[in-house]
């Protein structure tokens, strides 16, 4: 009963490996020192999705929480640094902008910088033209120049407004976390699950039985089985809520290629007639993919579009993936919580998959149960995660909906479709005076929303009235100075390739990262 004392969890079973399984295992491995047995069951025969190779800055928090050294982690995952995402042809054909990690400019007298920029822009006066807002983000200035440095500690330094994430090989990341978890007491069992046993009265999961007959009992189960959702979906019957009417892309083709030059410090997302293409530079290769709506283009045409867009030779056969954007109605039911694709998937556009795994893990550790499985705590977990999924969903929908493209059925659909009320309200408020208030637990900050809204030409009708208290000529001088300092700071940063070579090149890449030729990868 609620409030009663219950014995602690002593047997925790993780079903599935990959990024979700091994991130979970690494995080809970500290429990083994408190007498909790942690077992992870996976099968090499099943494999993993493994196309999510771009991350967002929140991964710093996860790595720091479990004590991972950054340089070692980047080298082990063939990683590079990521200052943001470049969006090509999204607002309309020919448009190009970067969603940066970090801030734009600086406030004046408590007035947000984007409001200052907006007032100057709306003056439509060449003498006071602020130029593109991209000029006021150090992350964008560095990315455009192929440069990288860590953020500065001094709050008044331009580099203090910089943030960054990583490009990484998801398979190598899972391997790295597996080594960490096993060294800290997690036991891995190889095998395919044949059946799942449930307690007859409560319906709780009591054990998973492998195809060879081995039976693995547990008190608490974490479903990391991917899209199959073996425990939460198939066994406990939690329905899947589709968001395909808002996010029609349901397929992806992925293929790696050789480098055509030094790896750039940002991801590229290029809009296509029925979806978009990604380009993610690692140390040893480039990850490429085409995300598309199968209702608007067939696989063969989508593959050819991807191959035509490669800037160097492909080095493996293409892989095709199917998915439906959405989430389970609950992420935690009874004694089972779903982490990763088993709980939901939005799509890879803003590199949120690993973050949603991480968020699920952090919430789980904050609400780690005893054997009583308090329903209020389970409800709190579900409320928080569902809300976060929906905030991310709205941000992704924005990219498709805020467009002037009318060159295909796909773009005509997403441009004119009904959108969630939660997003419609945000857009209506923004269009009036550029005001925006992200939810308290939203992953994406106001800077992220500003990047996409202004990058895709959603310009408010007016600026905040408070900006009128700032003299125009003084504001023009302030912005010109700021733009110059940002450009100078970016020019002084080391080349991204040089930074990686100096600090975190994988041993086999040290020659190429130090200026040698990017050799074909076998």
C-alpha angles and dihedrals in degrees: 000000000000114000094015121125116255132184116266123256110271102170121049120177124194114200111206135017128219120100095318096047097045095042087054092046092050092050096048095039090094087068090068088075088060094055100269116136111219117196126181119198119198140148125223087208093065098051127190138267093248101173098111101098101148124076140185128236095268089079086078088069093053095047091047092049093058095036102250116167108231101220092048092047094049092049093046092052096042084243135174131190125267124207096177146306125288114217116204124193095353103123090035137327109295096025120125131179140152126233097214131206104235137026139314117238122306134291122250118218091340095309114130114250095234088059090053091049091046094053091051092046093050091052086075088207117142091209091059100030108142094201121222117338087234087077090069100057118085090204091059094043090052094043093052089052095045092243135135141186135157119263116273120247095220109093094216095052119103090232090059088076092057123103130175146187135191144262107216144165102256092206092054090046090055090048091050092050091046090058090049094048096045090048087056097052107275112141118217120207120195115217148094118260114239103178140003120221124213132195106256097228106035099029089227116149109257104175147349118228119209123222090253091056100258111144121211115194124201143169096209126028130198114202110216094151095124125226090346090069088199096183109026097034108027100030104031094032099228105168124236117237110213122215093184092120087066099029106036097174106110105159139056134188116200129193132165123224141187121267118267090196142333114332112264121225097241143057119247124217115187119190117231133189093271104019136327145284128233129210118191120178118213128176095260103028146352121258114220132180146163118220111196148158111255088206089066105035136021124238095252094054091044091052092049090051089053094048091047090055097053114112094202141021118300115240104196141027117277120260122213122209131188126205144156117222111236144074143254113269087242130020094200125042126168108319096342132086124186119222122188126349093355088069101038149314129213103179135274098264098111097023094249102142097089090043092054089050089051093046091052090051094048092049090047092053090047091052100031106164136224120220090280092070096209108225093215090058091047090050091050091052093049093047093051097046095043089051091050093049090052094049090052090045092056092050092051092047088054091065092057099038100045095069140112093207114127100160099109142027089250095058093041088055098049093041094054102031124116109260131205114283089237090062095039090056092051092050093048091052092046094050092057103056107341094265121152134171116187118206115268094251097036116135093214117068127212089267091060093051091046091052093056097037095050093034089058094044100255094149118180119238092238143359128248107289090232090071088070087072089068115083111242096226093048090049091049091054092046092052095045090052092047093049091051094049091049092050092048092048092051092049090054094053119100120256112270091238090051092050092051092046091051099046116018116008115146108246093248091052101048095102096049094042090052092059105286122128118287097244123209112270117234 
